[in-house]
């Protein structure tokens, strides 16, 4: 039988951004539910971080979560097993106080909550180990479950070293992946880009949240409990875009006439390759702004004037994490790895309040 795997939905991300709430609803309505109906899937496994803020939730975000996701799940007869992620828990050393129990428990009879490791079964009777966020309070219990379970399939919200934190940026801290070497398949939430080592599969988030997600296809997965085949279902809706501006050896119509419809309610960076006519440039910026973008940034990219293709200019416009990591590399400190881990952690926290 087939079940759906989704993770890191982060309702309320980017300071309860309306754009993010609308983008998640678009994914749910246009990709997630239609795919489940097409394959006749009724069982969903959510691998943690249902919500974004650990300490509280905005009333409007709670309403949108209920109206856009939880109520339709119940209304259409879907059942969901959900494990606690680190963003779902109030304290860092225990999962005892969490958003799942406070918002879902006894309100939805189609949702099963897991805040501690549990051996359970798919509806066809095949076993699976569910591993919520491993913290100080449940670490011993989690390690014991990993060692003694008879299941060869694990669904968790894990922090393992050696996998991509963001695309192209490895996570250097966390548990050793060899802890799971005896399993056939481990699927995990937590990191927002897809990566795997042949056994452990980080599933990534369903929509784009930050510029680190630019050009990184998001989506969810379908898991066949009999064949253990994992199938990625892409979400092709992108809300982070880069537009190259160049007016050298071009007419005004060539520069100004471009489709801006895809930029509505999106985050846009204008990468300036060549700018010799300020009036034309102002026309381009005005056109983009009038479309109703969520945010517009202009990058004066003079360092890459010799790039041959526009695609090279776009790719070389570095994201924040790349800039920070290069800065750390140039620092005169003895423990660059520790500094890098601290900056990465601070950057991750900052993303939630942008």
C-alpha positions, 0 to 999 in steps of 0.5 A: 500500500502507499502512504504519503510523507510530508515534513517541515510545513512550518506554519507561521514561518517568516514572522507569520507571512501572509505570502508564506501562508498563501503559498502553503495553501496553494501547495496543499490545494494544487499538489498535495491533496490532488495527488493523494486523491489520484493514488487513493492514499488516505494515510499521511505521515508528517515527520515534524515541524508542523509549526515554525515558532517554538514559543507561541503561535499567531492566532491567524496562523493557527486559523489558517493551519486549521482551515487550510490543512487540518479541517480538510484532512478530517473532512476528506477522511485522511488519517495522519500520524505526526511526530514532534519536530524541534520547532514543535517543542517549547523546551529544548531539553524535552518534548513534554510541552509541544504544539501538537498536544496543545493544538491537536490532541482530542480535537481530531480523531484522525490524527495520532501524535508521537512525542516519544519513540514508538514502534507502530505499524502501517495499515497493511501490518508492516512495522515502522519505527517513529522517532520524534526529535531526540532531546536530552529527556528522551535520548536514552529511550530513543537510542534503545528503540533504535537498537531493539526495534524489529522494524527495518523502516524508520521515520524521524526528525533527526539531526545527523552529521554529513547531510545538506543543511541547505543545498550545498552546505553540509551539516557538521554536527549532530548524531553519527549516521552509522547509528542507522546503518542496520536499517533498510530505509530511514526517512527524516525531516529537519533539513529543508533540502533533499539529500541521502546516503543510500539509507538515510533520506532527508525529504526536504520541505514542501515549499520554498521558505528562504533564498537558500531554497532558490532553484531547489525543487520542493515537494513531498513523497509517496512511500510504498510499504510493500516495495519500499519504493520512495517516490518524490512528488515535486512542487513546481511553484517557485516564489524566489526569482532572480532577474538579470538586468542588462541594457548593453547593445539592446533596445528599450523594448528588449529591456523592458518587455518581459513577463512579470506575472510570475513575480506576483507575491514572490521574492525577487532579486534584480541582478544588475549585469550592465546598466548604462541607461538609468531611465530604462532601469527605473522602468524595469524596477517600476514594472516589477514593483507594480506587479505586487512582489513580496520583496524586491532586492537590487544586487549591483553585481559588477564583480561578474561583468565578464560572465558570458551567460546570464545564467552565470550572473544569476548563479554567482549572486551568492546567498547569505550562507555562502557569504557567511561561510566565506567570511568565517574561512577568512577569520583568524581564529583557531576553531573555525568549525565551532564559529561556523556552527554558531553562525549557522545556528543563529542564521537558522533562528533569524530566518523564522523572524524575517 
